[in-house]
Structure formats: C-alpha cells, structure tokens
C-alpha cells in the first residue's frame, strides 16, 4: 500500500535545496538557454528531493528561495558574474 503521508518542507530545508541548486552545474553556462524551471526540474531529478516536483506550493516556495538568493550567490562568488 502506498503511503499518503505528505510533509511540506520547512524554510530551512528549502533554503538548503535552493543553495544546492545555485551551487550546481545547472546554473552554469552550459544550461543558459534553459528556462529556470527546467533547470530546477533537472536538479531535483538528479539530486532531489524529487517529491518537490509533485508539490506545487513547495516547488513555488523553492523557486522563490532560489530567486531571493541569486543576489547573495553573486556577491559570494557562487554564481559567475553576468559581466563575464
């Protein structure tokens, strides 16, 4: 029997996944032509937690955390500068 237990990720867990994505190869130039949601989908399929792909509100919260952390990631040198 399949479990129907559903647990929403808390803020700290979403923050960890968001920073994992920002540090991943899916933010590199190789994937620059992919829309952000496709990159996040690929990241979740490869590194998890893949269950976020089926939880619309948690997925949107993850996208919000990723977008909110782009500036800090640029300042910390996690992401390459758009100027080159």
N, C-alpha and C positions, 0 to 999 in steps of 0.2 A: 504494500500500500504506500502511496506517495504522501509525504508529509505536506500539510497545508500551512505549516508554521512559516510566518513571514516576519522578518525583523528588519526595520529600517535602520540604516547606518546612521550613527551619530556624527556630529560636526567634526570631531577629531579624526574619525575613520575616513570621512570624505576628504578631509584635508590631506591625509596621508596618501590616499589614492590620487588626488589631484597633483601633489608634488611628485609622485611616482610617474605620472603621465608626463609632467613637464620635464622630467629628467630622462625620459625615454627617447628612443630613436624616432618615435612618431612626431617629434617636434623638430626634426632635422630637415634640412633642405630637400632630402630625397622625397619627402611627403608633402612638400609645399603646395602642390596642386590639389591635394585632398582637402575637402571641407573639414572643419574641426570635428563635427560629429562622426564622420567616417574614421578619423584618426583615433578618437576616443573609443569607438566601437572596436577597432583593431587592437588597441592597447588592452581593453578589457578582455577580449577573446584570448589574447596571448598571456597576459599576466594576472587577470582577474581583478576584482571579483566579478565574474561574468554575469552573476544574477542581477547586477545593476542594469543590464540590457533589457530586462523584463520588468523593471520597476520605474515607471515614468517619472514619478516625483523625485526619487533618489537620483536618477540619471540627470534630471534637470538641476538638482542641487549640486551634483558633481560638476556639471558644466559651469554653473555659477562660481564654484570654488576655483576651477581652472582659470576662468576669465579674471577673477579677482586677484589671482596670484601671478598673472603674466608680468605685471609691472615689477613686483618684488623679485621674480625669477630673472628678469632682465638686469635689474640692479645687482643681484648676487652673482651674475655671470652664468647662471644655469642655462639660460637661453642665449643664443647668439644675438648680437645687436643687429637690428634691421639695416643699419647703415653699413654693415659689412664687417 
